[in-house]
């Protein structure tokens, strides 16, 4: 028994403690997700961060699962799970619930956000912030490739409505956010939206709870192959804003991390 106990203790010591769980929602990402995870893992490892990547299959019909499995075979810490409820918000919520690290967040599989953003965000959380919000519009941020006119106009209108609920914030929709784990779980337990506008409900709840939030400037690189359709998904997102407003005015949920 002593030998078995010693072997168990050695095994525990050999497994590094997680610093952060990073949720990556995936819908047919076979062409991008392998490079995205490899880039994140290389950068985070060089920074001394032990990050696990929780990839959430949200209806993939391509080889996303096979690509993720191949990357995991290279000793990259990955957990692959499925979310039957369609929508980015639903996928991220499912991944957050699976997390166990002290810090948790989410990012897209398109490599639009520099991988170094994880280290920068974790440093802010360690310094006392509870929510780190990636921003493409705050001081120090930059669009490396300009958005189309349609996308810019839609974003402007969406932002004008969203900030009535979230408070003054330069960018609610950047696909990169980090949280302390108790805050993440409390926020996502209280959210109801499943689509692209889930960020607004999330940040509005954080604002309502007076959590310590900070924006992190992002040098954003627009990536090809985005699943977001500016007209179709944009109109749906505006509908979700109305749903978010109704939810926030009627909810009695308390955010108590």
Phi, psi and omega in degrees: 000322180297322180295317179296318179297319179295317180297321179295316180297320178296320180295319179297317180296330184284341180266112182293142179292142179289138171268321188206141169256128181244115182273131179236104177289141185225127172228099180056063184249027185301330184277349187232332193290328179297310179294324181296312181292319179300318180293316178298314183295317179298314182292316181292322179295318178297331180274359179081018180261135175260101185246133173258141182253115180260102182269125183250110178287117183246042178111026181295138175236016179247206185263026180305313182300318180294321179295315180298319179297320179294320179293320178297331178291349178265023179067026173270127181290106183228139168239130180249128182221167181244145174235114184284335178282122184284148178125141182300319180299318179296319181295315180296317180301317180297319179292320179299320180295335180276345187289154179225352184285161180291336176235143184214148179199190179214153176210162179279165181271007188265001178065021177291328178267130179302137181299336179293347181296332180295311179299316181297320180292317179297322177300320179293319178296319180293336180274357175124350177285151181256334180224126177247123186247112175299135182225134176264002187230352181282173180302130180095348179275165183199140170270116180288332176229128183295144176282160177292160180301317180299316181293320181294316181295317178298318180296321180297313181294317180299315182297320181299322179282317185299320185289349172292336180259325185269348188084177183299116183206135186284335186202113178268341193255003174300136186278034179220120178211146179230152182215158163290149188300315180299322179293316180301314182293319180296317181294310184290331176295334183265351182277156182233340185280143181250346186266200185294337183273010182298331179302322183295312178300318181300310183287329177294320177295320178295319178295317180297325181275359179058042177286158180279105185243145177217143177269138179250117181296133182241134171270097193274128176248111180298131184251144175287154176088014179298141178275354180279125178256112190309319183277303183299304182287330178298313179297320179296322180294324177296323176296322179292330176299319177297319179295322178297318179298316179297317181297318183289331181277343182249341185292146174244011181298141179249128178272104183228081181295000000 
